[in-house]
């Protein structure tokens, strides 16, 4: 794609990166075949190629974002299926993230949009605040029909039936390895996950310790910054990321770290991109790159450790591939291989490359499109007649679980169970 940025514009590192990405696009349209929003809406501007044209026009002109551009960028899930499909290697993620930051700086949204987005950015990344919000939503859910805004209704519907008690395993501490220590790893305990499902981190810690890992929950580490990053709120996102970088590098320098383990794939994609996020920050660039290199999805670490082979368990598991894992991190076979090795029968739904519609806050801000994607995903999963659905991302688990009666668990919960841990809570009483 030909671009016409001025030398003055290209002096901005963000514009220079956008120019590089835009020039790699050859307009082929392969991305439209795997874009969920294009499949649902059928609008070229709701495809990656269409959004690229909108971003190019906005950035080249150096103008503020307009309503049309914002509408179509907001409809993007950032599922990154387009990056998997693209034969030219267009790094759409960096381009759309830069465009969203530009939108945040230059576009004044309607009042209710500003309020909703501000609340999400100031609540979900903070587990205590999020727990209080979930409790309020649970109380208000019976009155959802009286709420005129579909986004507010979806927020009320998000509240789980039960809010788990706080797990003290999420507090800063060190869990010793069982037996000989093979690795020393830090665990990202996350933010929303600590309020929605504490079993995931508990199972991760048990499993890693059983396989010879000393597990560190670093003091000062918290939200990875993904949620605010994808909303274009760069300052908030970078503040969260910087706190993690400092916390993990302190651990690395004091006692060493072999890996930073992440069991929420949406977080993993962001942490692995810290090097890019801080590439122009002289104080953090080197440490950010180090952290990004240490970041591993839990499935990568378990593959390296060598999970014990398990006997057949007679349980049919439908594996849902989270977009942030299969497209964002290009991890496609490891979770399935681990489940099979542990003794589970693994099946995959049709169109497994397509998003379930969760996508961070997308299901709250774009509820109609999200609901249609959820309906399609649940239908393809249920068509496989599984006894349980496994996924590697809390957002996907909540999204799919709200549309099916089939229990939905994290992959690591099944692997923990297969190697001596407790049966996942969602499966109890179903034998």
QUIVEN-V267438 format. One record per helix or strand of 3 or more residues. SS is the DSSP state (A for helix, B for strand). FROM is the first residue (numbers start at 1). LEN is the number of residues. If there is no record, write none. Layout:
BEGIN
ss: (SS SS)
from: (FROM FROM)
len: (LEN LEN)
END
This chain:
BEGIN
ss: (A A A A A A A A A A A A A B B A A B A A B A A A B A B A A B A A B A B A A)
from: (7 13 30 36 44 48 67 81 92 111 127 150 168 173 183 192 199 213 226 234 259 265 274 285 295 298 316 323 334 345 362 367 388 394 408 411 425)
len: (4 12 4 6 3 14 8 5 15 13 20 9 3 3 6 5 12 5 5 22 4 7 4 10 3 8 4 6 8 4 4 16 4 8 3 8 3)
END
